[in-house]
Amino acid sequence: MLVLQTYRYNLPVTGLLGLRLATNTSTANDQGFAYIGLHRKSYISATGTGNDMNDHVGIWIKGFYQGVGSAMPVFIGGAGYNSEDSKLMVDRNGNIGIGTVSPGTEYNKNQTAYPVTYGPTDRVLTIRSSNLPVLELSRPAGSTVGDRVGAIYFTNGTNQADAHLQVAGIWAENDGRTEYPNLMAGRLVFMTKRYGGATQGKMVLDQNGNLGIGTLDTKGYKLAVAGNMIAEKVKVKLQSGWPDYVFEEDYPLPPLAEVAAYVKANRHLPEMPTAGQIAEEGLDVGEMNKRLLQKVEELTLYIIEQQQQIAEQRHVNKIQMELLRELQREVKELKK
């Protein structure tokens, strides 16, 4: 039998006014019961003041089962308490489930060799659906560049000596352009807290898919890094041709005398950037490697040409030495 009672109930909090639902009228035989009601709480006291203008008023729900002291799950909507159609629930551990009655149960129980995701004592929000589960953060943000639309922060609630409790986070903000003041483009900003310092934006993904690390301004580059970087391997794939054309028969290899005159006048090789250009514009690694290879291939052609000249000169020297020996023999015969 379901019993419905309306009364002021002072357990477990003062000021609970509402309904008590039980499966039996006798407390000793209750198989399960719940309290549903309004809780009035003063801003400065745990007890209600009796003045609605000064009190918080909220809905308070708690369930018990066969003498179990901890709260039972609270279900909202759906086909039933044991149905995956449950629209929203809060379990006895404080996990929240949307579309599921078993939130916080999908941690890597049988994969201890891998990094831990979360455990059974953690507090988890689970959204489960056969369709696409979506967590949407919505806000009517302003038109100013940098106005934030939504954010997720990771906060250290204890043992934080400074005022910056958020140690990491990610937010979406306006990345609009001044020529379109009523339209918003978006960018993602990733933040981490520096030890002993304030929170800082450390990485940004802008509206054009450009990634900035250590800077929020990529200046139009697909990857902009403000600082040093290290990698075991870097592969650059140029869209323009590789300078194998240097070895074509009709390649206009400039004479060395012409190169020497250019270097004397300009203090750098032809088709190479100056020191001033590098200081102002930076170094294009792919293009620079292409030009360096072009110069190496030209140098190879010069060496091949000089080697041919050396070989020809050796042949001429050999002939001249044979003629000289022949002349020496003739001179010796004449002296007899």
C-alpha positions as CSV (number, residue, x, y, z in Angstrom):
1,M,0.0,0.0,0.0
2,L,1.3,3.5,-0.9
3,V,0.8,6.1,1.8
4,L,0.9,9.8,1.0
5,Q,1.3,12.2,3.9
6,T,1.6,16.0,4.0
7,Y,3.3,17.6,7.0
8,R,6.2,19.6,8.3
9,Y,9.1,17.2,8.7
10,N,12.2,18.3,10.6
11,L,14.5,15.4,9.7
12,P,17.1,15.5,8.4
13,V,17.0,19.3,7.8
14,T,15.0,22.0,9.6
15,G,12.4,23.7,7.4
16,L,11.4,20.8,5.2
17,L,7.7,21.1,4.3
18,G,6.3,18.6,1.9
19,L,5.3,15.0,1.2
20,R,6.3,11.7,2.7
21,L,5.6,8.6,0.5
22,A,5.9,5.2,2.0
23,T,4.9,1.6,1.1
24,N,3.4,1.0,4.5
25,T,1.8,3.0,7.3
26,S,3.9,1.4,10.0
27,T,7.4,2.8,10.2
28,A,8.7,-0.5,11.4
29,N,7.4,-2.3,8.3
30,D,8.3,0.3,5.8
31,Q,10.0,-1.3,2.8
32,G,10.8,2.1,1.2
33,F,9.9,5.7,1.7
34,A,10.9,9.1,0.4
35,Y,10.6,12.7,1.3
36,I,9.6,15.3,-1.3
37,G,9.2,18.9,-0.3
38,L,10.3,22.5,-0.1
39,H,13.2,23.4,2.1
40,R,13.5,26.9,3.5
41,K,17.0,28.1,4.5
42,S,18.2,31.5,5.7
43,Y,21.2,33.1,3.9
44,I,23.0,33.2,7.3
45,S,21.5,30.3,9.2
46,A,20.6,26.6,8.7
47,T,17.1,27.3,9.9
48,G,14.2,29.0,8.2
49,T,13.5,32.6,9.3
50,G,9.8,32.5,8.4
51,N,10.4,35.4,6.0
52,D,10.0,34.4,2.4
53,M,12.0,37.5,1.3
54,N,15.1,36.3,3.2
55,D,14.9,32.6,2.7
56,H,16.2,30.2,0.0
57,V,13.4,27.9,-1.1
58,G,14.3,24.7,-3.0
59,I,13.1,21.2,-3.8
60,W,14.5,18.5,-1.6
61,I,14.2,14.8,-2.5
62,K,15.6,11.8,-0.6
63,G,14.8,8.2,-0.5
64,F,15.4,5.3,1.9
65,Y,15.0,1.5,1.5
66,Q,14.8,-1.0,4.3
67,G,16.7,1.0,6.8
68,V,19.6,2.0,4.5
69,G,20.9,5.3,5.7
70,S,22.3,6.6,2.5
71,A,20.1,8.2,-0.1
72,M,18.7,6.0,-2.9
73,P,18.8,7.2,-6.5
74,V,16.5,10.0,-7.6
75,F,14.9,9.5,-11.0
76,I,13.2,12.2,-13.2
77,G,11.2,11.2,-16.2
78,G,11.3,8.1,-18.3
79,A,9.4,4.9,-18.4
80,G,10.5,3.6,-15.0
81,Y,13.1,3.5,-12.3
82,N,14.9,0.6,-14.0
83,S,14.6,1.8,-17.6
84,E,17.3,3.3,-19.8
85,D,14.6,5.8,-20.8
86,S,15.2,7.6,-17.5
87,K,15.7,11.2,-18.5
88,L,17.8,12.2,-15.5
89,M,19.0,10.5,-12.3
90,V,21.3,11.1,-9.4
91,D,22.6,7.9,-7.8
92,R,23.4,7.4,-4.2
93,N,27.1,8.2,-4.8
94,G,26.3,11.6,-6.4
95,N,26.9,10.5,-10.0
96,I,24.5,12.1,-12.5
97,G,23.1,10.1,-15.4
98,I,21.2,11.4,-18.4
99,G,19.6,8.7,-20.5
100,T,21.2,6.0,-18.2
101,V,20.6,4.5,-14.8
102,S,24.2,3.5,-14.3
103,P,26.4,6.7,-14.5
104,G,30.0,6.5,-13.7
105,T,30.5,2.8,-14.4
106,E,32.5,2.8,-17.7
107,Y,36.0,3.3,-16.3
108,N,38.7,0.9,-17.4
109,K,38.1,-1.8,-14.8
110,N,40.0,-4.6,-16.6
111,Q,42.8,-2.6,-18.1
112,T,45.0,-1.8,-15.1
113,A,48.1,-1.7,-17.4
114,Y,46.7,1.4,-19.0
115,P,46.4,4.9,-17.5
116,V,43.5,5.2,-15.1
117,T,40.5,7.1,-16.5
118,Y,38.4,7.4,-13.4
119,G,37.4,5.1,-10.5
120,P,34.2,4.0,-8.8
121,T,34.5,6.6,-6.1
122,D,34.8,9.5,-8.5
123,R,31.9,11.8,-9.3
124,V,30.8,11.4,-12.9
125,L,28.3,13.0,-15.3
126,T,27.3,10.4,-17.9
127,I,25.2,11.1,-21.0
128,R,24.2,8.0,-22.9
129,S,22.1,7.8,-26.0
130,S,21.7,5.7,-29.1
131,N,21.8,9.0,-31.0
132,L,24.5,11.6,-30.6
133,P,25.0,12.6,-27.0
134,V,25.7,16.4,-26.8
135,L,26.9,18.6,-24.1
136,E,26.1,22.1,-25.2
137,L,27.3,25.4,-23.6
138,S,25.3,28.3,-24.9
139,R,25.6,32.0,-24.1
140,P,24.6,35.2,-26.0
141,A,28.2,36.5,-26.1
142,G,29.1,40.0,-27.1
143,S,30.6,41.1,-30.4
144,T,34.0,42.0,-29.0
145,V,36.9,39.8,-30.0
146,G,37.7,37.7,-26.9
147,D,34.2,37.5,-25.5
148,R,33.7,34.0,-24.2
149,V,30.8,31.8,-25.2
150,G,31.5,28.8,-22.8
151,A,34.3,27.3,-20.8
152,I,35.4,24.2,-19.0
153,Y,37.8,24.6,-16.1
154,F,39.8,22.2,-14.0
155,T,40.0,23.6,-10.4
156,N,42.1,22.7,-7.4
157,G,39.7,23.1,-4.5
158,T,42.4,22.8,-1.8
159,N,46.1,23.4,-1.1
160,Q,46.3,26.3,-3.5
161,A,48.3,29.1,-2.0
162,D,47.5,31.7,-4.6
163,A,44.1,33.0,-5.8
164,H,44.2,31.1,-9.1
165,L,42.4,27.9,-8.3
166,Q,41.9,27.0,-12.0
167,V,45.0,25.0,-13.0
168,A,43.8,24.3,-16.6
169,G,40.9,24.9,-18.8
170,I,39.5,25.3,-22.3
171,W,37.1,27.9,-23.6
172,A,35.5,29.1,-26.8
173,E,35.5,32.8,-27.6
174,N,34.7,35.3,-30.3
175,D,37.4,35.4,-33.0
176,G,35.4,37.8,-35.2
177,R,36.6,40.5,-37.5
178,T,36.1,44.2,-37.3
179,E,34.6,44.3,-40.8
180,Y,31.8,42.0,-39.7
181,P,30.7,43.4,-36.3
182,N,27.4,41.5,-36.1
183,L,28.8,38.1,-37.0
184,M,30.9,35.8,-34.8
185,A,33.6,33.5,-35.7
186,G,35.0,31.1,-33.0
187,R,38.3,30.0,-31.6
188,L,39.3,27.6,-28.9
189,V,41.8,28.6,-26.3
190,F,43.6,26.1,-24.1
191,M,44.9,27.3,-20.8
192,T,47.3,25.9,-18.2
193,K,48.5,27.5,-14.9
194,R,52.2,28.3,-14.6
195,Y,53.7,27.2,-11.3
196,G,53.6,30.1,-8.9
197,G,51.9,32.3,-11.5
198,A,48.6,33.2,-13.1
199,T,46.5,31.3,-15.6
200,Q,47.6,31.9,-19.2
201,G,46.3,31.0,-22.7
202,K,48.9,28.6,-23.9
203,M,47.4,27.3,-27.2
204,V,44.7,28.5,-29.6
205,L,42.9,27.0,-32.6
206,D,41.5,29.9,-34.6
207,Q,38.6,30.2,-37.0
208,N,40.7,29.2,-40.0
209,G,42.1,26.0,-38.4
210,N,45.4,27.7,-37.6
211,L,47.1,26.5,-34.4
212,G,49.1,28.8,-32.2
213,I,51.3,27.4,-29.4
214,G,52.5,30.0,-26.9
215,T,50.7,32.8,-28.9
216,L,47.2,33.7,-29.7
217,D,48.2,35.4,-33.0
218,T,49.2,32.9,-35.7
219,K,49.6,35.7,-38.3
220,G,47.9,33.4,-40.8
221,Y,50.2,30.5,-40.5
222,K,48.8,27.0,-40.0
223,L,51.2,26.4,-37.1
224,A,52.8,29.2,-35.1
225,V,55.1,28.5,-32.2
226,A,56.4,31.2,-29.9
227,G,59.5,29.6,-28.5
228,N,61.8,26.7,-29.2
229,M,60.6,23.3,-30.5
230,I,62.2,19.9,-30.8
231,A,61.3,16.9,-32.9
232,E,62.8,13.5,-33.9
233,K,61.7,14.0,-37.5
234,V,60.3,16.9,-39.5
235,K,59.0,16.3,-43.0
236,V,58.4,19.3,-45.4
237,K,56.5,18.6,-48.6
238,L,56.8,21.4,-51.1
239,Q,54.1,22.2,-53.6
240,S,56.6,23.6,-56.0
241,G,59.2,21.6,-58.0
242,W,62.4,20.2,-56.5
243,P,65.5,21.7,-58.3
244,D,66.5,18.7,-60.4
245,Y,66.1,21.0,-63.3
246,V,69.6,22.2,-62.6
247,F,70.8,19.0,-64.3
248,E,68.8,19.6,-67.5
249,E,70.9,20.2,-70.6
250,D,69.5,23.7,-71.2
251,Y,69.9,24.9,-67.6
252,P,71.6,28.4,-67.7
253,L,74.5,27.8,-65.4
254,P,76.1,31.2,-64.8
255,P,79.8,31.4,-65.3
256,L,81.9,31.5,-62.1
257,A,83.3,34.9,-63.0
258,E,79.7,36.2,-63.1
259,V,79.0,34.6,-59.7
260,A,82.2,36.1,-58.2
261,A,81.2,39.5,-59.4
262,Y,77.7,39.2,-57.9
263,V,79.1,38.0,-54.6
264,K,81.6,40.9,-54.5
265,A,78.8,43.4,-55.1
266,N,76.0,42.0,-52.9
267,R,77.8,39.9,-50.3
268,H,75.5,36.9,-50.7
269,L,74.9,34.2,-53.3
270,P,72.4,34.9,-56.2
271,E,68.8,33.9,-55.5
272,M,69.5,33.6,-51.8
273,P,67.9,35.9,-49.1
274,T,70.0,38.6,-47.4
275,A,70.6,38.6,-43.6
276,G,68.3,41.6,-43.4
277,Q,65.4,39.7,-45.1
278,I,65.9,36.7,-42.7
279,A,65.9,39.0,-39.7
280,E,62.6,40.6,-40.9
281,E,60.7,37.8,-42.5
282,G,62.1,34.7,-40.9
283,L,63.4,31.5,-42.6
284,D,61.2,29.4,-44.8
285,V,62.7,25.9,-44.1
286,G,61.3,24.2,-47.2
287,E,62.1,27.0,-49.6
288,M,65.6,27.4,-48.1
289,N,66.4,23.7,-48.4
290,K,65.2,23.9,-52.0
291,R,67.5,26.8,-52.8
292,L,70.4,25.3,-50.9
293,L,70.0,22.1,-52.9
294,Q,70.0,24.2,-56.1
295,K,73.3,25.8,-55.1
296,V,74.8,22.4,-54.2
297,E,73.7,21.1,-57.6
298,E,75.2,24.1,-59.3
299,L,78.4,23.6,-57.3
300,T,78.4,20.0,-58.4
301,L,78.2,21.1,-62.0
302,Y,81.1,23.5,-61.5
303,I,83.2,20.7,-60.0
304,I,82.3,18.4,-62.8
305,E,83.2,21.1,-65.3
306,Q,86.5,21.8,-63.5
307,Q,87.3,18.1,-63.3
308,Q,86.8,17.8,-67.1
309,Q,89.1,20.7,-67.6
310,I,91.7,19.1,-65.3
311,A,91.4,15.8,-67.2
312,E,91.9,17.6,-70.5
313,Q,94.8,19.6,-69.1
314,R,96.4,16.4,-67.9
315,H,96.0,14.9,-71.4
316,V,97.6,18.0,-72.9
317,N,100.4,17.9,-70.3
318,K,101.1,14.2,-71.1
319,I,101.4,15.0,-74.8
320,Q,103.7,17.9,-74.1
321,M,105.9,15.7,-71.8
322,E,106.2,13.1,-74.6
323,L,107.2,15.9,-77.1
324,L,109.7,17.3,-74.6
325,R,111.3,13.9,-74.1
326,E,111.5,13.4,-77.9
327,L,113.2,16.8,-78.3
328,Q,115.6,15.9,-75.5
329,R,116.6,12.7,-77.4
330,E,117.1,14.6,-80.6
331,V,119.2,17.2,-78.9
332,K,121.3,14.5,-77.4
333,E,121.9,12.8,-80.8
334,L,122.9,16.1,-82.3
335,K,125.6,16.7,-79.7
336,K,127.3,13.4,-80.6
